[in-house]
Amino acid sequence: MVWSAIWNEGKAVPIGYPFAAKADDGRSRDALTFWLELPVPAPGRRPVRLWRGQGDVARALSIYLMPDGALRLVHGETDLCTPAGFLSARHVLVLRHVTCARGRGDVLDVANAITGMRHRMRSALPTPARLSDLLPSDDGYLRIATVAAIATHAVAASDMPGLASGARVLTDKGPVAVDYLKAGDRVIGRDGTPRTLRWIEARDRLCLGHAAPILMRAPYYGLAQDVCLTPETRILRRGAEVEYLAGTDTVLVRASDLVSGQAARFDRSQPLRWFHHLMLDDPDCLQLGRCQIETATLAEVLASKDSGTQLLGIAECDRHPSLPLLDRPATRSLLGTAASGHGAVI
């Protein structure tokens, strides 16, 4: 798994081992991933081109903002378009385009980071792509992009709970770095009971722009060491202030909603990191020191695959978090209560 190029705010980001790829050699690739994040300009009367790859029109990747606010991607014979009104001026586009030589993992995954709207389509590129199809034909495209990146492998969706390498999880044999856990190991759940780890997968993640992870600082939230989490990771909170705000004394909050001051912040210090995603038989909380972090649901794991797996027939307990999940306004209110000195919810 290697990355060929990463640009942040128009500047090339150095990529060290084991992430760096060789320069374009002109050959077709088994898989490629193109990542793009940019603030959306105002739609015009004609399509606005946001990106164009190198080479001839018949093969190069082109991305357009259409007059009706739709996003259009043209790559060889592939021509995909989101619904109208998907993007507006000053919104932020986050795009992941995966090509697969076998045609099984092709996907266009686009999101509006401001509205939360997301659209995923199978791209079905009929011929293997080349690196030059994605590399920018002009540096002007890099100047309008917040983040642009190209990987010479299929980058999986990573919008689910995850722990960065080095995080130490409590098991029946004591704290163990998440890097060394494997399916079948016994981890300690929320109530102190050992639970069997059914699935774990490490995925490389681009950690710039809106994809930046959250650095949780020790000793806040009961952590014994600093830990880096995906923004979607859910953290257990309890106490009188929680009950006052939520009507129950134990809830979950998203890591991204906790960003405030020294306790939690976005971490863009490394362009790439490995994150580990874990699943038990039923969602439960892992223990990192005194901090409890929920595992992924089965629905989240299946949705993160690009195989088009259907979620029909999945039990309700495998679709939702194990505890009530606070929305962002409620979480911010909870932080305000803690900061005022009326509780110790952090």
GIVEN-V615533 format. One record per residue. N is the residue number from 0. RES is the residue in one small letter. SS is DSSP state (~ for helix, > for strand, _ for the rest). PHI is phi in whole degrees, -180 to 180 (NA if undefined). OMEGA is omega in radians with two decimals (999 if undefined). Layout:
N | RES | SS | PHI | OMEGA
N | RES | SS | PHI | OMEGA
This chain:
0 | m | _ | NA | -3.06
1 | v | _ | -137 | 3.09
2 | w | > | -112 | -3.09
3 | s | > | -87 | -3.08
4 | a | > | -158 | 3.04
5 | i | > | -138 | 3.05
6 | w | > | -122 | 3.12
7 | n | > | -126 | -3.08
8 | e | _ | 54 | 3.07
9 | g | _ | 84 | -3.11
10 | k | > | -110 | 3.12
11 | a | > | -68 | 3.13
12 | v | _ | -101 | 3.10
13 | p | _ | -62 | 3.14
14 | i | _ | -118 | -3.12
15 | g | _ | -96 | 3.06
16 | y | _ | -57 | 0.13
17 | p | _ | -98 | -3.01
18 | f | _ | -96 | -2.99
19 | a | > | -74 | 3.11
20 | a | _ | -108 | 3.07
21 | k | _ | -74 | 3.11
22 | a | _ | -64 | -3.11
23 | d | _ | -59 | 3.12
24 | d | _ | -109 | 3.06
25 | g | _ | 82 | -3.09
26 | r | _ | -90 | 3.07
27 | s | > | -73 | -3.07
28 | r | _ | -113 | 3.08
29 | d | _ | -63 | 3.12
30 | a | > | -155 | 3.06
31 | l | > | -142 | 3.05
32 | t | > | -130 | 3.06
33 | f | > | -113 | -3.13
34 | w | > | -119 | -3.14
35 | l | > | -142 | 3.03
36 | e | > | -134 | 3.14
37 | l | > | -158 | 3.00
38 | p | > | -73 | -3.01
39 | v | _ | -81 | 3.04
40 | p | _ | -74 | 3.09
41 | a | _ | -69 | 3.09
42 | p | _ | -60 | 3.13
43 | g | _ | -107 | 3.11
44 | r | _ | -75 | 3.09
45 | r | _ | -120 | 3.09
46 | p | _ | -57 | 3.09
47 | v | > | -103 | -3.12
48 | r | > | -82 | -3.12
49 | l | > | -96 | -3.12
50 | w | > | -160 | 2.96
51 | r | > | -143 | 3.11
52 | g | > | -78 | 3.13
53 | q | _ | -78 | 3.05
54 | g | _ | 89 | -3.04
55 | d | _ | -75 | -3.08
56 | v | _ | -61 | -3.08
57 | a | _ | -66 | -3.08
58 | r | _ | -121 | -2.98
59 | a | _ | -69 | 3.06
60 | l | > | -75 | 3.05
61 | s | > | -132 | 3.14
62 | i | > | -127 | -3.05
63 | y | > | -129 | 2.88
64 | l | > | -97 | -3.06
65 | m | _ | -85 | -3.11
66 | p | _ | -57 | -3.13
67 | d | _ | -90 | 3.13
68 | g | _ | 86 | 3.06
69 | a | _ | -82 | 3.02
70 | l | > | -105 | -3.14
71 | r | > | -120 | 3.08
72 | l | > | -121 | 3.08
73 | v | > | -122 | 3.14
74 | h | > | -144 | -3.04
75 | g | _ | 62 | 3.13
76 | e | _ | -83 | 3.13
77 | t | > | -82 | 3.14
78 | d | > | -141 | -3.05
79 | l | > | -122 | -3.11
80 | c | > | -146 | 3.06
81 | t | _ | -79 | 3.04
82 | p | _ | -64 | 3.08
83 | a | _ | -62 | 3.11
84 | g | _ | 79 | -3.13
85 | f | _ | -67 | -3.10
86 | l | _ | -129 | 3.04
87 | s | _ | -135 | -3.14
88 | a | _ | -56 | 3.11
89 | r | _ | 75 | 2.95
90 | h | _ | -76 | -3.12
91 | v | > | -119 | 3.10
92 | l | > | -89 | 2.98
93 | v | > | -124 | -3.00
94 | l | > | -127 | 3.02
95 | r | > | -129 | -3.12
96 | h | > | -120 | -3.10
97 | v | > | -111 | 3.02
98 | t | > | -112 | -3.09
99 | c | > | -135 | -3.09
100 | a | _ | -63 | 3.13
101 | r | _ | -89 | 3.09
102 | g | _ | 76 | -3.08
103 | r | _ | -91 | -3.06
104 | g | _ | -114 | 3.11
105 | d | _ | -62 | 3.10
106 | v | > | -160 | 2.92
107 | l | > | -114 | -3.08
108 | d | > | -122 | -3.09
109 | v | > | -122 | -3.13
110 | a | > | -139 | 2.98
111 | n | > | -100 | -3.03
112 | a | _ | -69 | -3.13
113 | i | _ | -90 | -3.10
114 | t | _ | -89 | -3.09
115 | g | _ | 85 | 3.11
116 | m | _ | -66 | -3.13
117 | r | > | -142 | -3.13
118 | h | > | -139 | -3.13
119 | r | > | -124 | -3.12
120 | m | > | -137 | 3.00
121 | r | _ | -78 | -3.05
122 | s | _ | -89 | 3.04
123 | a | _ | 51 | 3.08
124 | l | _ | -66 | -3.01
125 | p | _ | -74 | -3.13
126 | t | _ | -127 | 3.12
127 | p | _ | -58 | -3.11
128 | a | _ | -88 | 3.05
129 | r | > | -115 | 3.14
130 | l | ~ | -59 | -3.12
131 | s | ~ | -65 | 3.09
132 | d | ~ | -62 | -3.02
133 | l | ~ | -104 | -3.12
134 | l | _ | -58 | -3.03
135 | p | > | -66 | 3.11
136 | s | _ | -78 | -3.12
137 | d | _ | -151 | -3.14
138 | d | _ | -65 | 3.12
139 | g | ~ | -60 | 3.11
140 | y | ~ | -67 | 3.11
141 | l | ~ | -69 | -3.10
142 | r | ~ | -72 | 3.13
143 | i | ~ | -93 | -3.11
144 | a | _ | -90 | 2.98
145 | t | _ | -73 | 3.11
146 | v | > | -139 | 2.98
147 | a | > | -138 | -3.10
148 | a | > | -155 | 3.11
149 | i | > | -133 | 3.09
150 | a | > | -116 | 3.13
151 | t | _ | -95 | 3.02
152 | h | _ | -156 | 3.12
153 | a | _ | -81 | 3.10
154 | v | _ | -87 | -3.10
155 | a | _ | -76 | 3.01
156 | a | _ | -61 | -3.06
157 | s | _ | -129 | -3.11
158 | d | _ | -87 | 3.05
159 | m | _ | -152 | -3.10
160 | p | _ | -55 | -3.14
161 | g | _ | -164 | -3.14
162 | l | > | -116 | 3.08
163 | a | > | -72 | 3.10
164 | s | _ | -52 | 3.12
165 | g | _ | 102 | 3.12
166 | a | _ | -63 | -3.07
167 | r | > | -104 | -3.08
168 | v | > | -103 | 3.13
169 | l | > | -75 | 3.09
170 | t | > | -121 | 3.10
171 | d | _ | -70 | 3.09
172 | k | _ | -111 | -3.12
173 | g | > | 104 | 3.14
174 | p | > | -66 | -3.13
175 | v | > | -133 | 3.07
176 | a | > | -60 | -3.07
177 | v | ~ | -59 | 3.12
178 | d | ~ | -60 | -3.04
179 | y | ~ | -103 | 3.10
180 | l | _ | -76 | 3.10
181 | k | _ | -144 | 3.11
182 | a | _ | -56 | -3.11
183 | g | _ | 102 | 3.09
184 | d | _ | -67 | -3.11
185 | r | > | -108 | 3.10
186 | v | > | -108 | -3.08
187 | i | > | -90 | -3.11
188 | g | _ | -82 | -3.05
189 | r | _ | -61 | -3.09
190 | d | _ | -93 | 3.11
191 | g | _ | 90 | -3.13
192 | t | _ | -89 | 3.07
193 | p | > | -64 | 3.11
194 | r | > | -125 | -3.12
195 | t | > | -82 | 3.07
196 | l | > | -79 | -3.06
197 | r | > | -88 | -3.06
198 | w | > | -153 | 3.04
199 | i | > | -148 | -3.14
200 | e | > | -145 | 3.07
201 | a | > | -96 | 3.14
202 | r | > | -132 | 3.05
203 | d | > | -77 | -3.05
204 | r | > | -133 | 2.98
205 | l | > | -73 | -2.97
206 | c | _ | -116 | 3.13
207 | l | _ | -123 | 3.10
208 | g | ~ | 60 | -3.11
209 | h | ~ | -72 | 3.10
210 | a | ~ | -87 | -3.09
211 | a | _ | -61 | 3.10
212 | p | > | -78 | -3.12
213 | i | > | -108 | 3.04
214 | l | > | -91 | 3.10
215 | m | > | -97 | -3.01
216 | r | _ | -95 | 2.98
217 | a | _ | -78 | 0.12
218 | p | _ | -94 | 3.13
219 | y | ~ | -59 | 3.10
220 | y | ~ | 59 | 3.09
221 | g | ~ | 80 | -3.11
222 | l | _ | -76 | 3.05
223 | a | _ | -90 | 3.11
224 | q | _ | -150 | 3.05
225 | d | _ | -60 | 3.13
226 | v | > | -143 | -3.14
227 | c | > | -107 | -3.06
228 | l | > | -126 | 2.97
229 | t | _ | -69 | -3.12
230 | p | _ | -58 | -3.08
231 | e | _ | -84 | -3.11
232 | t | _ | -64 | -3.09
233 | r | > | -104 | -3.06
234 | i | > | -116 | -3.12
235 | l | > | -77 | 3.06
236 | r | > | -131 | 3.11
237 | r | > | -147 | 3.10
238 | g | _ | 136 | -3.10
239 | a | ~ | -64 | -3.13
240 | e | ~ | -68 | 3.08
241 | v | ~ | -62 | -3.13
242 | e | ~ | -65 | 3.13
243 | y | ~ | -64 | -3.09
244 | l | ~ | -82 | -2.98
245 | a | ~ | -111 | -3.11
246 | g | _ | 80 | 3.06
247 | t | _ | -146 | -2.99
248 | d | _ | -87 | -3.13
249 | t | > | -138 | -3.12
250 | v | > | -141 | 3.01
251 | l | > | -117 | 3.07
252 | v | > | -133 | 3.12
253 | r | > | -77 | 3.13
254 | a | ~ | -59 | -3.12
255 | s | ~ | -64 | -3.13
256 | d | ~ | -81 | -3.13
257 | l | ~ | -93 | -3.09
258 | v | _ | -63 | -3.12
259 | s | > | -175 | 3.06
260 | g | _ | 66 | -3.01
261 | q | _ | -85 | -3.00
262 | a | _ | -68 | -3.10
263 | a | > | -150 | 3.13
264 | r | > | -151 | 3.03
265 | f | > | -68 | -3.10
266 | d | > | -120 | 3.10
267 | r | _ | -112 | -3.08
268 | s | _ | -73 | 3.10
269 | q | _ | -124 | -3.12
270 | p | _ | -69 | -3.09
271 | l | > | -137 | 3.06
272 | r | > | -146 | 2.98
273 | w | > | -97 | 3.05
274 | f | > | -121 | -3.09
275 | h | > | -112 | -3.12
276 | h | > | -111 | -3.01
277 | l | > | -124 | 3.10
278 | m | > | -140 | 3.03
279 | l | > | -105 | 3.08
280 | d | _ | -60 | 3.05
281 | d | _ | -133 | 3.13
282 | p | _ | -56 | 3.10
283 | d | _ | -153 | -3.10
284 | c | > | -101 | 2.97
285 | l | > | -81 | 3.14
286 | q | > | -111 | 3.02
287 | l | > | -117 | -2.95
288 | g | _ | 65 | 3.07
289 | r | _ | -96 | 3.11
290 | c | > | -90 | -3.12
291 | q | > | -117 | -3.03
292 | i | > | -127 | -3.05
293 | e | > | -78 | 3.07
294 | t | _ | -80 | 3.13
295 | a | _ | -73 | 3.02
296 | t | _ | -84 | 3.09
297 | l | ~ | -62 | 3.12
298 | a | ~ | -62 | 3.12
299 | e | ~ | -66 | -3.14
300 | v | ~ | -64 | -3.13
301 | l | ~ | -67 | -3.13
302 | a | ~ | -66 | -3.12
303 | s | _ | -78 | 3.11
304 | k | _ | -80 | 3.10
305 | d | _ | -100 | -3.08
306 | s | _ | -87 | -3.13
307 | g | _ | 78 | 3.14
308 | t | _ | -59 | -3.14
309 | q | _ | -81 | -3.14
310 | l | _ | -98 | 3.14
311 | l | _ | -65 | 3.09
312 | g | _ | 87 | 3.11
313 | i | _ | -79 | -3.12
314 | a | _ | -62 | -3.12
315 | e | ~ | -59 | -3.12
316 | c | ~ | -67 | 3.12
317 | d | ~ | -95 | -3.12
318 | r | _ | -103 | -2.95
319 | h | _ | -126 | 3.06
320 | p | _ | -58 | -3.07
321 | s | _ | -78 | -3.14
322 | l | _ | -136 | 3.07
323 | p | _ | -56 | -3.12
324 | l | > | -108 | 3.13
325 | l | _ | -74 | 3.03
326 | d | _ | -80 | -3.05
327 | r | ~ | -62 | 3.14
328 | p | ~ | -59 | 3.13
329 | a | ~ | -67 | 3.11
330 | t | ~ | -64 | 3.12
331 | r | ~ | -65 | 3.07
332 | s | ~ | -64 | 3.11
333 | l | ~ | -64 | 3.10
334 | l | ~ | -63 | 3.11
335 | g | ~ | -63 | 3.11
336 | t | ~ | -64 | 3.13
337 | a | ~ | -66 | -3.09
338 | a | ~ | -67 | -3.12
339 | s | _ | -76 | 3.10
340 | g | _ | 91 | -3.11
341 | h | _ | -93 | 3.12
342 | g | _ | -168 | -3.12
343 | a | _ | -128 | -3.07
344 | v | _ | -74 | 3.09
345 | i | _ | -92 | 999
